[in-house]
Amino acid sequence: MTATLLGAAAGAAAAVGVLLVVVAWWQVRRPTPAMRVDPYLSDLVPVRTRASSTVGAVYGPWLRGAAELVGRLTGGTASVERRLVRLGSPYGVDAFRVQQLAWGAAGFAAAAVLAVLVWSTSGGSPVVLLTLCGVGLVGGVLGRDSALSSQVARREERLAEEFPAVADLLALAVAAGESPVAGLDRVLRVLRGALADELGRVLADVRTGHTVPAAFDALASRTGVASIARFAEGLAVAVDRGTPLVDVLHAQAADVRESARRELMESGGRKEILMMIPVVFLVLPVTVVFAFYPGLVGLRLSS
């Protein structure tokens, strides 16, 4: 059995080596313009950049093709692109698909190791073991998608928590006589967090030539937090029409705090039954035992 496993591993390694050689030969046989120009720029381009570009040239087409296949199988790129924008991620859909491939390969490897251990110890049906490997592959791909959704949800929770303080600080800066852009710049000097990154993008858009209403409209379109979207839209309208900004900002902060309080009360109401479980099954039985046990002992002694 051990010799069979070693032979299977050696055969798989040889097959992977042959595949890599064929892929590299095919890429060198049809070089891209970047590969043609790269030798003439060897004294200008760092060695790490040249190595990464060579690796990308050799394996990039295969990875992009596999990533496109994963995208078609998982339902397109619109949802992923929207979630990446809401996350503020620096990479795009193609890089995310490559990460999904990596997660899928890790899941397949873990399932394959488990299948080999089961087969070497107690045997089993090859169909079941292959199905287990397929489940590991699919689970890894879908797990990366689920992790992206969880990251987006956690980031939006942080944005909602940071927003009231930021709105109050911006209202104070505007009330002191500064413009919205100058007040935003002053707030960003002392602010750290996810919301600071989003407002930093707004400030960068304004400094690169966008109007203030357009920059805040872009913030409203890319965020998934309703309160921040309303804040950005209200601020854009206030700047565009000359509405007093201080009242708008204070009203937005008060609205967010009231919304957070209402959500907390609703969450407490939904978890009221769960909160009764320790009371009914732990506290109440202990109370009953402490109340009746001394009387029961007294009855036994008297009898």
Residue pairs with C-beta under 8 A, 6 or more apart in sequence:
1 120
5 116
5 120
23 58
23 59
23 62
24 58
27 35
27 57
27 58
27 61
31 57
32 57
34 53
34 57
35 54
35 57
38 45
38 50
38 53
38 54
42 50
45 53
63 98
63 101
64 94
66 97
66 101
67 94
67 97
67 98
67 100
67 101
68 97
70 97
70 100
70 101
70 104
70 141
71 77
71 80
71 93
71 97
74 100
74 141
74 142
74 145
77 93
80 93
80 96
80 145
80 148
81 92
81 93
83 148
83 149
83 152
84 91
84 92
84 93
84 96
84 148
85 222
86 152
86 155
86 156
86 222
86 223
86 224
87 148
87 151
87 152
87 155
88 155
88 194
88 197
88 198
88 201
89 96
96 144
96 148
99 144
100 140
100 141
100 144
100 145
101 141
103 140
103 141
103 143
103 144
104 137
104 138
104 140
104 141
104 144
105 137
105 140
106 140
107 136
107 137
107 138
107 139
107 140
107 141
107 143
108 133
108 134
108 136
108 137
108 140
109 136
110 136
111 132
111 133
111 134
111 135
111 136
111 137
112 133
112 136
114 132
114 136
115 124
115 129
115 130
115 132
115 133
118 124
118 129
119 126
119 129
152 224
155 194
156 223
156 224
156 225
158 193
158 194
158 195
159 194
159 195
159 198
159 223
159 225
159 228
160 225
160 227
160 228
160 256
160 260
162 193
162 194
162 195
162 196
163 195
163 225
163 227
163 228
163 231
163 253
163 256
164 253
164 256
164 257
164 260
166 187
166 191
166 195
166 199
167 231
167 249
167 250
167 252
167 253
167 256
168 249
168 250
168 253
169 187
169 190
169 191
170 180
170 183
170 184
170 187
170 249
171 245
171 246
171 249
171 250
171 253
173 182
173 183
173 184
173 186
173 187
174 180
174 183
174 245
174 246
174 249
175 246
176 183
178 186
180 212
180 235
180 239
180 245
181 203
181 206
181 212
184 199
184 202
184 203
185 203
187 199
188 196
188 199
188 200
188 203
191 199
195 228
198 219
198 223
198 228
199 219
201 219
202 215
202 216
202 218
202 219
203 215
205 214
205 215
205 218
206 212
206 215
210 218
212 236
212 239
213 236
213 237
213 239
213 240
214 236
216 232
216 233
216 235
216 236
216 239
217 232
217 233
217 236
219 228
219 229
219 232
220 228
220 229
220 230
220 232
220 233
220 236
221 229
223 229
223 232
227 252
227 255
227 256
227 259
230 252
230 255
231 249
231 252
231 256
234 248
234 252
235 245
235 248
235 249
237 243
238 244
238 245
238 248
239 245
